[in-house]
Amino acid sequence: MTVRDRRPARPRPQLDRESILDAGIRLAASGRADAVSVRRLGAELGADPTAIYRHFRDKDELVLALLDRLLAQVDETADTSGDWRGRLRSYALVTVQVMCDHPCIGVEAGTRSTSGPAELQAIEHVLAAFEDAGLEDQLAELERGAPLPTLGELVRSDERIVVFTEKDADGTIPW
């Protein structure tokens, strides 16, 4: 009998996409710019880092899945009741807060599209608010294939949706 035969086998953790994403969100909340790496995820999960690649094609796919998870958190937290202005304001404030709380993933939000379910849900909420604001013509242009404007472009082009100039209770503008 060899030494190796006498050692009890260490139980391997059962990994799945959800447990990997949960660990990734915990790491991203640390605030470090390099918080989420495959090596750190492996250590956090008690697994070989290469096991992550059984569930995600590459780190890019993992980052986009983490970003979509953060967008789901925004959707769960934002106040979707009330008028269009309040809904957009809540969505914007919660988005900024969630992305700032997870900076190494949140930084991707400005330049990347996840095409995931949470991002699509967020788009639906924002478009519904635009429709409630009376912007049907602009929405029709989007349906015809016009490029999607940024919120800043819409604010500059139509003062009806200037959402963020309202002052908070303490008299400050939150932006």
N, C-alpha and C positions, 0 to 999 in steps of 0.2 A: 504494500500500500504506500502510495506517495503522499507527500505533504498536501498536495493539491486535492487528493481524494478525501482527506480527513476534514478539510475546511467545509463548513456548511455553505451551501450556495446562497449568495445574497439575493433576496427577492428583487426582481426587476419591477420598477414601477410601470403601471399600465398607462401608456400615453395615448391621448387622443387630441384632436384639434382643440377642443374646449379647454382641456387642462393646460395645454401649451399656451393658448391665448390668455387664460387666467394668470399664468405665471408671467407672461410678457407684459400684461397690464400692471402687475405688481412691480416688476422691474422698471417699467417706464415711469411709474409714479415716484421713483427715487430722485428724479430731477437731473440726473447725470446725462450729459449729451450722448454718451456712448453706453447707456444703460442696457439696451437690448442687443445682445449678441447671441449667437447660437451657443457659444461656450457658456455664457452666463445662464442661459435658459437651461442647458443641460445640468449645470450645477444646482440651479434652483429646483429642478425636478428630480434630482438624484438619478439622472440618466445619462447615457452617452450622448454627447451633443449631436452626433450624426443621426441619432434616432429622430430628431426633429424633421429631417428630410424625408422621412416616410410619410409625413403628414402635410408638408409644404414643399413645393417644388424647389424654392430657393428663398433666400432671406427677403427678397423683394415681395414675394407672395405673402410671407409672414407679416411684413410691415403693413401691407395693404389690409390684411385681415385684422390686424390690431387697430388700424385706423377706422375700419368699419365698426369694430367693437366700440371704439370711443364715440362714434357717431350714434350708435344705438344708445349709449349712455346719455348723450345729449337729448335724444328723442324721448327717453324715459323721464328726464329731469325737467325739460322745458315746459312751460305753461302753454298748452295749446288751446286754452279756452279764451274767451274774450274777443276783442276786435282784432283786426288784421295787424294794426300797429303794435299792440301789446304782444301778439304772438311772434311777430318778427323780432321785436326787441328782446323777448325772452329767449328765443332761439339763438340770437346773436350773443347775448351775454353768457348763456350757458355754454355755447360753443367755445368762446374765448376762455372761459374758466376751465373747462375740461381739457382743452388743448394745452393750456398753460400748466395744468397739473400733471401732464404727461408730455413734457417738451420734446423728447427725442422722437415721439410719434406725431405729436401735434404739429411739429414743423412741416410735416408732409402734407397737411391738410390744405395748404394754400396752393400747392402745385400738382397734386396727385388726385386721381379719381379712383375710387375703389370698385365702382360698378357693383357694389355689394348691396344687400337688402336694406341696410340702415341708411346708406347714402341715398338710395332711391326713395326711401320713406321721407328723408329730410327734404329732398327736392319736391316731393308731393306737398309737404306742409308749406314750404315757401311759395310754391306756385299757387296753392289755394289762397294764401294770404294776398298775393299779388292780384288774383282774380277778385277777391273781396274788396281790394283797394280801387277797383275799377280800371285795371290795366289789361282788359281783354284784348285790345288791339296789339299791345306788345307781346302778349302770350301767343296770339295768332301768328305773329311773325316768327316766334320760336318754333311753332309747329311746322312752319314752312321751311325750316332749316336754317334760319338766321342764327348766328353764333349767340350763345348764351351770354348775356351781359353780366358783369360783376355787380354786386350790390352797390358799390361805389359809383359805377356808371349810371345805374338807375337813379340813385340819389341825385346825381348831377343833372340828369335829364328830365326829372319830373319831381317837382317839389312836394307833390302829394305823398311821396313815400319817404320823406325825410323822417326817419324813425329815431335817430340817436341824438337829436339836439334837445330833447326834453331833459330838464334837470331832475336829478334825484332829489329826495326829500331834504338832503343837506345842502342843496343849491349847486352841486357840482354836476358837470356833464360827464357821464360815465366813459366817454371815449376821449 
